[in-house]
Amino acid sequence: MDIESKFNSIKDTINNLENSLVPLKEKLEKTEDESKKNKIILEFIRCRDFCLSISRFLNNINNDEQMKNKLPENIVENIPTLIDLCISQNKHLNEFLIFYKQTP
């Protein structure tokens, strides 16, 4: 897989993350078993951590001129957008986790 395909894959994964979590949210709301709820919440936490890791990785690239010079221009141009997308998804996940923890 070439570098452009990898970046597109990351972008698609981040874009689709929220949609893929909708069934988990619904399952969480319907589940009575605390053990199952905790497993579902753990998945949300993993997704949030994934977004955070990807945004850090992209920030490192974005702040490294040597690294940026090795990448195709269209990827370098899209890095800030991808970082924003990761931050946005991370924010949604955090809001959900905070809301869920405050809900009895």
N, C-alpha and C positions, 0 to 999 in steps of 0.2 A: 504494500500500500504506500503510495507516495505521500509526501508531506501535505499536499493540498487536500487529498482525500481524508487524511487524518484530522485536519482542522475542520473540514466539513462534517465529519462524523461527530466531533466534539460539539460543534454548533447544533447539529440535529438533535443530539442527545440532550443538550441543555434546553433547547426549544421544546422538546417533547416531554420533558421531565414533569411539568405541571399536569399535563394531560394524563400521564401514566400514573400520577399519584391520586387522581380523582377516585378510581375504584378503591384504593387503599383508604381514603378518607371515609367513603361510604361503608366499607367493611368495619372500620374502626367504630363508627357511630352505631352499627348494628350489633357489634360484639359485646357480650356480657362478661366473658371470661377475661379476667385481668391479665393472665399470662399471655393470651393472644393479643390483647391490646398493647402490652409492652413490646411484643415482637413487631407489631405494626409501627409503633412509635419509633422503634429502633431503625426501621427502614427509612422513615422520614429523616432521622438524624444522619444516617449514612448518606442520604441524598444531599442533605445540607452540607455535610463535610466534603462530599465530592465536588459540589459547586465551589466551595471555599478553596479547595485544593487546585481546581482548574483556574480559578481567578488569580490565585497566587502565582501559579505557573505562567500564566499569560502576562501578568504584571512583570515578572522577572524577565521575560522575553522583551516586553515593551520597553523596559528600562535598560536593556543591554544592546547598545548600538552594534556591537560585533555580531551578536546573534541575529538581530534584525537584518543586517546586511547579507546574511546567509539564506534568508527566506525570500520567497517570491513576493513581489510588491503587493499583489492583491491580498495576500495573507496578512502582511504587516498592516495594511490599511484597515483590515477587518478586526484586528486584535482589540482595539478599544471598544468596539461594538460587542464583541464576545465577552469582554470583561464586564461591561454594563449588564449584559444578559445574565451572567453568572451572579452578579450582585443582586439583581432583581429577583431571580429565583431563590437565592439564599434568603433574601428579605421575606418573601412569601412563606418559605418553609419555617423561618424563625417565628413569624407572626402566628402561623398555625400551631406550632409547638407551644408558644406562650399561651395562646388561647386555650388549647387543650389542657394544659397544666392548671389553668385557672378555673376550668369547668369541672364541677363536681361529678 
